[in-house]
């Protein structure tokens, strides 16, 4: 599935398509939220073999990663021999559910940043990694940047596809990116009755527990526990939201519609 065809309800159900951000938008948001990935370079010692490294990264305006690396590091030596590399980025929830969590692999050529461009790269990198100020000026350290060649995004079970670099670089970070995690915890803790209402009224489910798993500007995914199984689906907000306040209001609007029997777009 390409980034242009990713507006669907995902693998949780066989319900109707429910709008959601494209793979390009999700990839851009995931890369923005994280700060460290796994860099794979091509080994000089063992030609043709991949060599993995833990790698903090910065980002430019187009979402392309930059690295502050030492000439003594094995990955730097590998890149000087062959610039082709990939960067795997995963969210914290991958520790609990590694196959169900989203992840993205950025592929590209990693080369040294020219001196006349290093100042802006340095500023952006240190904004994300303040501790790097202690070694950024060491003689053996330099900035390298990945020029994206291709991107592969996995949103979880059954949701995956290649993303064109142009689509990724043109995509915007989701407006709820910085607040979604706290907002989800708040709603799951304080509005359990609202979520159960949506499960009962919209999905006709004998729900014992319901929780939001992901949220974005267009809606949210919800997981519902019934006496005999777990079931999931997606709900669409009536209009896109731009912040946590609007997301709370959009959830209240869905609940009001559910109480009166007004149709709600969902895939439970």
C-alpha positions as CSV (number, residue, x, y, z in Angstrom):
1,X,0.0,0.0,0.0
2,X,1.4,3.4,-0.9
3,X,1.2,6.5,1.2
4,X,-1.6,7.8,-1.0
5,X,-3.8,4.8,-0.3
6,X,-3.4,4.5,3.5
7,X,-6.7,6.1,4.5
8,X,-8.3,3.0,6.0
9,X,-9.5,1.4,9.2
10,X,-6.5,-0.9,9.6
11,X,-6.3,-4.5,10.6
12,X,-8.6,-4.4,13.6
13,X,-11.8,-5.0,11.8
14,X,-13.6,-5.6,8.6
15,X,-15.8,-2.5,8.9
16,X,-16.0,0.4,6.6
17,X,-13.1,2.6,5.6
18,X,-12.5,5.3,8.2
19,X,-10.2,8.2,7.3
20,X,-6.8,8.3,8.9
21,X,-3.4,9.9,8.1
22,X,-1.4,8.5,5.2
23,X,1.6,6.3,5.7
24,X,3.7,9.4,4.8
25,X,2.2,11.5,7.6
26,X,2.5,8.7,10.1
27,X,6.1,8.1,9.2
28,X,7.0,11.8,9.4
29,X,5.3,12.0,12.8
30,X,7.0,8.9,14.2
31,X,10.4,10.1,13.1
32,X,9.7,13.6,14.6
33,X,8.7,12.1,18.0
34,X,11.7,9.8,18.4
35,X,15.4,10.9,18.8
36,X,17.3,7.6,18.4
37,X,17.2,4.8,15.9
38,X,19.2,1.8,14.7
39,X,21.6,2.6,11.9
40,X,22.7,-0.2,9.6
41,X,25.8,0.4,7.5
42,X,27.7,-1.9,5.1
43,X,30.7,-3.4,6.9
44,X,34.2,-2.8,5.6
45,X,35.6,-5.6,7.6
46,X,33.0,-8.1,6.4
47,X,32.1,-6.9,2.9
48,X,28.4,-7.0,2.1
49,X,27.3,-7.7,5.7
50,X,25.1,-5.1,7.6
51,X,26.5,-3.5,10.7
52,X,24.1,-2.2,13.3
53,X,24.6,0.8,15.6
54,X,22.6,2.8,18.1
55,X,22.3,6.2,16.5
56,X,20.9,9.5,17.9
57,X,19.7,11.8,15.0
58,X,18.7,15.3,14.2
59,X,16.2,16.4,11.5
60,X,16.1,19.1,8.8
61,X,13.0,20.9,7.6
62,X,12.2,18.0,5.3
63,X,12.5,15.3,8.0
64,X,15.9,14.0,6.7
65,X,18.1,12.7,9.6
66,X,21.6,14.0,10.5
67,X,24.2,12.3,12.7
68,X,27.1,13.6,14.8
69,X,29.6,10.8,14.5
70,X,33.3,10.2,15.3
71,X,35.9,9.2,12.7
72,X,37.0,6.4,15.0
73,X,33.5,4.8,15.1
74,X,33.0,1.7,13.0
75,X,29.8,3.0,11.4
76,X,31.7,6.1,10.3
77,X,34.4,4.1,8.6
78,X,31.7,2.0,7.0
79,X,30.0,5.0,5.6
80,X,33.2,6.5,4.2
81,X,33.6,3.2,2.3
82,X,30.0,3.0,1.1
83,X,27.4,5.7,2.0
84,X,24.3,3.4,1.7
85,X,22.6,2.9,5.0
86,X,19.2,2.5,6.7
87,X,17.8,3.9,9.9
88,X,15.1,1.9,11.8
89,X,13.0,4.0,14.2
90,X,10.6,2.6,16.7
91,X,8.4,4.1,19.4
92,X,8.6,3.3,23.2
93,X,5.5,1.0,23.0
94,X,7.5,-1.4,20.8
95,X,9.1,-2.6,24.0
96,X,5.7,-4.0,25.1
97,X,4.3,-5.0,21.6
98,X,7.2,-5.1,19.1
99,X,5.1,-6.4,16.2
100,X,2.0,-4.4,16.9
101,X,3.7,-1.1,17.3
102,X,4.5,1.2,14.3
103,X,8.0,1.5,12.9
104,X,9.7,3.1,9.9
105,X,12.9,2.3,8.0
106,X,14.6,5.3,6.2
107,X,17.0,4.3,3.5
108,X,19.5,6.6,1.9
109,X,23.1,7.8,1.3
110,X,24.8,9.2,4.4
111,X,27.6,11.7,3.6
112,X,29.5,14.4,5.4
113,X,27.7,17.8,5.7
114,X,29.6,20.5,3.8
115,X,31.1,23.2,6.1
116,X,28.9,25.9,4.8
117,X,25.8,24.0,5.9
118,X,27.1,22.6,9.2
119,X,26.0,25.5,11.3
120,X,22.2,25.0,10.7
121,X,22.6,21.2,11.1
122,X,24.5,21.7,14.3
123,X,21.8,24.0,15.7
124,X,19.0,21.6,15.0
125,X,20.9,18.6,16.3
126,X,21.8,20.2,19.6
127,X,18.2,21.3,20.0
128,X,17.3,17.6,20.2
129,X,20.5,16.4,21.9
130,X,21.7,19.0,24.3
131,X,24.3,16.7,25.9
132,X,26.1,16.5,22.6
133,X,27.4,20.0,23.2
134,X,30.1,18.3,25.3
135,X,31.7,16.6,22.3
136,X,30.3,18.4,19.3
137,X,33.6,20.4,18.9
138,X,36.0,17.5,19.2
139,X,38.3,17.3,16.2
140,X,37.3,13.7,15.3
141,X,33.5,14.4,15.3
142,X,31.6,15.7,12.2
143,X,28.0,15.9,11.0
144,X,26.7,13.5,8.4
145,X,23.3,13.6,6.7
146,X,21.1,11.0,5.1
147,X,19.7,11.9,1.6
148,X,16.6,9.7,1.5
149,X,16.2,7.2,-1.3
150,X,13.2,5.2,0.0
151,X,11.1,4.6,3.1
152,X,9.2,1.6,4.4
153,X,6.5,2.2,7.1
154,X,4.7,-0.5,9.2
155,X,1.7,0.7,11.2
156,X,1.1,-2.7,12.9
157,X,-0.3,-6.0,11.8
158,X,-1.6,-5.8,8.2
159,X,-0.8,-2.1,7.8
160,X,2.4,-1.4,5.8
161,X,3.8,0.0,2.6
162,X,6.6,1.9,0.8
163,X,6.5,5.7,1.0
164,X,8.0,7.9,-1.6
165,X,10.6,10.3,-0.1
166,X,8.8,13.2,-1.8
167,X,5.6,12.3,-0.1
168,X,7.3,11.9,3.3
169,X,9.1,15.2,3.0
170,X,5.9,17.0,1.9
171,X,3.9,15.5,4.8
172,X,3.2,17.4,8.0
173,X,3.8,16.2,11.5
174,X,0.4,15.4,13.1
175,X,-0.8,18.4,15.2
176,X,-1.5,16.0,18.2
177,X,2.0,14.4,18.0
178,X,3.3,16.1,21.2
179,X,0.2,15.7,23.3
180,X,-1.4,12.5,22.1
181,X,0.2,10.2,24.6
182,X,-0.9,12.3,27.6
183,X,-4.3,12.8,26.1
184,X,-4.8,9.1,25.6
185,X,-3.8,8.3,29.2
186,X,-6.2,11.0,30.4
187,X,-9.2,9.8,28.4
188,X,-8.6,6.1,29.2
189,X,-8.4,6.9,32.9
190,X,-11.1,9.6,33.2
191,X,-13.6,8.8,30.4
192,X,-14.1,5.1,30.6
193,X,-17.9,5.5,30.5
194,X,-17.6,7.5,27.3
195,X,-15.5,4.8,25.6
196,X,-17.9,2.1,26.8
197,X,-20.8,4.1,25.5
198,X,-19.2,4.2,22.0
199,X,-18.5,0.5,22.1
200,X,-22.1,-0.4,23.2
201,X,-23.9,2.1,21.0
202,X,-21.8,2.0,17.9
203,X,-20.3,-1.5,17.9
204,X,-23.2,-3.2,19.7
205,X,-20.6,-4.9,21.9
206,X,-20.9,-6.3,25.3
207,X,-17.9,-4.2,26.4
208,X,-16.2,-4.7,29.7
209,X,-13.3,-2.4,29.1
210,X,-12.4,0.0,26.3
211,X,-9.3,2.0,25.6
212,X,-7.9,4.3,23.0
213,X,-4.6,3.0,21.6
214,X,-3.7,5.8,19.1
215,X,-5.0,9.2,18.3
216,X,-4.4,11.7,15.5
217,X,-6.1,14.7,13.9
218,X,-8.6,12.6,12.1
219,X,-9.7,10.2,14.8
220,X,-8.6,7.4,17.0
221,X,-8.2,3.6,17.3
222,X,-10.0,1.9,20.2
223,X,-9.5,-1.6,21.6
224,X,-12.5,-3.2,23.3
225,X,-12.5,-6.1,25.7
226,X,-15.7,-8.3,25.6
227,X,-16.3,-11.5,27.6
228,X,-15.0,-13.7,24.9
229,X,-12.4,-11.7,22.9
230,X,-10.6,-8.4,22.2
231,X,-11.8,-6.3,19.3
232,X,-10.6,-3.1,17.8
233,X,-11.7,-0.4,15.4
234,X,-11.3,3.2,14.4
235,X,-13.6,6.2,15.0
236,X,-13.4,9.3,12.9
237,X,-13.8,12.8,14.3
238,X,-16.6,14.8,12.6
239,X,-13.9,17.4,11.7
240,X,-10.1,17.3,12.0
241,X,-8.7,18.6,15.2
242,X,-5.7,20.7,15.9
243,X,-5.0,20.4,19.6
244,X,-5.9,18.5,22.8
245,X,-8.9,20.8,23.6
246,X,-10.4,20.2,20.2
247,X,-9.8,16.5,20.5
248,X,-11.7,16.4,23.8
249,X,-14.6,18.3,22.3
250,X,-14.6,16.0,19.3
251,X,-14.8,13.0,21.5
252,X,-17.7,14.6,23.4
253,X,-19.4,15.2,20.1
254,X,-19.1,11.5,19.2
255,X,-20.5,10.5,22.5
256,X,-23.5,12.9,22.1
257,X,-24.2,11.4,18.7
258,X,-24.0,7.9,20.1
259,X,-26.5,8.7,22.8
260,X,-29.1,10.0,20.3
261,X,-28.5,7.3,17.7
262,X,-27.0,9.7,15.2
263,X,-24.6,7.8,12.8
264,X,-21.0,7.8,13.7
265,X,-18.3,6.8,11.2
266,X,-16.4,3.9,12.8
267,X,-15.2,0.4,12.0
268,X,-16.0,-1.5,15.2
